[in-house]
Amino acid sequence: MVNPVNMTVSRATIVVTGDLLLVAIYGLAYVIAVTRSSGALVWLTQVDPSPYSIVTKSGTVYKGLVDFIFSC
């Protein structure tokens, strides 16, 4: 893997649920939620602190839970 990785890249499909867009960010394994209507940041979570973590599957929402798969 070549570092540094551009932290604004997502190779997963954006997940739409209600008024939220959920995006997994390639690189440092962040998942962010923004509003569909304004693009305002709702939350940001680092799923894995490893610098080698990458998104390996697009997200899924089921019964209010969000699932993104990462690998490192």
C-alpha positions as CSV (number, residue, x, y, z in Angstrom):
1,M,0.0,0.0,0.0
2,V,1.2,3.5,-0.9
3,N,0.8,6.1,1.8
4,P,-0.4,8.7,2.2
5,V,-3.8,7.8,0.9
6,N,-6.2,10.6,0.0
7,M,-8.6,10.6,2.9
8,T,-11.5,12.0,0.8
9,V,-11.8,8.9,-1.4
10,S,-14.7,6.4,-1.0
11,R,-14.8,3.2,-3.0
12,A,-18.1,2.1,-1.4
13,T,-21.5,3.0,-2.5
14,I,-23.2,5.8,-0.6
15,V,-26.0,4.6,1.7
16,V,-29.2,6.6,1.8
17,T,-31.5,6.3,4.8
18,G,-34.1,8.8,5.6
19,D,-32.5,12.3,5.4
20,L,-29.0,10.9,5.8
21,L,-26.2,10.0,3.4
22,L,-23.7,7.5,4.9
23,V,-20.2,7.4,3.4
24,A,-17.3,5.2,4.2
25,I,-14.0,7.0,3.7
26,Y,-11.1,5.0,2.3
27,G,-7.9,5.2,4.3
28,L,-8.3,5.7,8.0
29,A,-11.6,3.8,8.1
30,Y,-14.1,6.6,8.9
31,V,-17.8,6.5,8.3
32,I,-19.6,9.9,8.1
33,A,-23.2,10.9,8.0
34,V,-24.4,14.1,6.3
35,T,-27.9,15.3,5.7
36,R,-29.3,14.9,2.2
37,S,-31.0,18.3,2.4
38,S,-28.0,20.5,3.4
39,G,-24.9,18.3,3.4
40,A,-24.4,19.2,7.1
41,L,-22.2,16.8,9.0
42,V,-24.3,14.8,11.5
43,W,-21.7,12.4,12.8
44,L,-18.2,11.1,12.1
45,T,-16.9,7.8,13.5
46,Q,-13.4,6.2,13.1
47,V,-14.2,2.5,12.7
48,D,-10.6,1.3,12.9
49,P,-7.4,3.3,13.9
50,S,-5.1,1.2,11.7
51,P,-3.6,3.3,8.9
52,Y,-4.0,0.2,6.6
53,S,-7.8,-0.1,7.1
54,I,-9.8,0.0,3.9
55,V,-13.5,-0.3,3.0
56,T,-14.2,-3.8,1.5
57,K,-18.0,-3.6,1.2
58,S,-20.7,-1.0,0.7
59,G,-22.8,-0.2,3.7
60,T,-26.1,-1.8,4.7
61,V,-28.8,-0.3,6.9
62,Y,-31.1,-2.8,8.7
63,K,-33.5,-2.0,11.5
64,G,-31.7,1.3,12.3
65,L,-28.2,-0.3,12.4
66,V,-25.5,0.5,9.9
67,D,-23.0,-2.1,8.7
68,F,-19.8,-1.3,6.8
69,I,-17.1,-3.9,6.3
70,F,-13.4,-2.9,6.7
71,S,-10.2,-4.8,6.4
72,C,-6.6,-4.0,7.4
